[in-house]
Amino acid sequence: QLLHAWQFPVAKPRWLETDRTLFGGSFIVSERVPGTSDAASWAAEPKRARHACRELAQVLGQLHAYAPAELGYAPELATRSAGEWMERDIDNWIALFNERKSEPFPLQELPLVWLRRNIPPALYSRPARIVHGDVGFHNLMFDENGHVTALLDWEFSVLGDPTQDLRFVRQFVERIMSWP
């Protein structure tokens, strides 16, 4: 709601359903936004593709500029570093994995343990920011000119390090233009 109120390109939320029995989990209903997530309509034209990718970079820059306190996080959460949030995120994945595994599965568990032990030290001196967690053309609405009308599907959003979003979206951008 705050992002929409601040004119960030996100669909206006209408309600949050927390009753998990309806569809197997919580969900949010939002207003329809103009545009399409079909990047093929502009990706083949280099000028439009560059424009769309640069606009996407501006949208991510805008998103990553918001401090957690501005988004309503309590002070004890808002002041945690990107490294602390990454620790928490990995710990949550490990707990989920352990809760759902029916037998030992070291080939899936070891990478999580390795990640937990190898969080880059620099992340502990960086402030956390909101990370969308699934930025790609499939979760963006663009108008016919390549203008971003909305960033959709926030179910993987967390507080963490913005480079997570940049690393994820790079695979989409490099299909149509060079990353730099």
Phi, psi and omega in degrees: 000320179295315180301317178295316180299329180272013178069019173289141183289088179217147178296140180292120180288142178253314174201154176252123178261118182260354178285104184288348182283342183291309182227019178086006178181170176293156175207163179238143175249131181230168177289154175289142178244151179289155175113188182218154174265006180277094182292342181300335181293340180228344187294334182280347178260110187307318182294315179292323179295315178300316180300312181297317181292322177293322177294320175301317178299320178294320179298315179294322176299318178296314180300313185285350177280339181289128175279147180306323180297325178295334182267008174093008178289142178298150183307321182292339176266322185293338183265359178290149180280166176300324178294318178296321179291324178294319175305311182298318181296314179296318178300321178295319178294320178297315179297317179297316178301312182294327179292326187260347182285142180261348179203164178302138182218072187300331181291339174266330183281322184301317178299324178293318177296317178299314179303315182300322182277348186236032173295128182303129181305329181299334181294338180283348176254001178262140175289146177286151175223166177288135179241125181295314175093350181206046182283122176194168182300334179292341180247023178233145172253131179237144172276183186295343179263003181086015178278131179288120177261338177192145168258122188251174170057082186263015187293341178259008183290140181213172166270140182179216182254128181303337179297340176299314179293319181295319180295322182288317185285340182305320181300330180280317182295317184293345175289337184238345177198166180287148185296313183303000000 
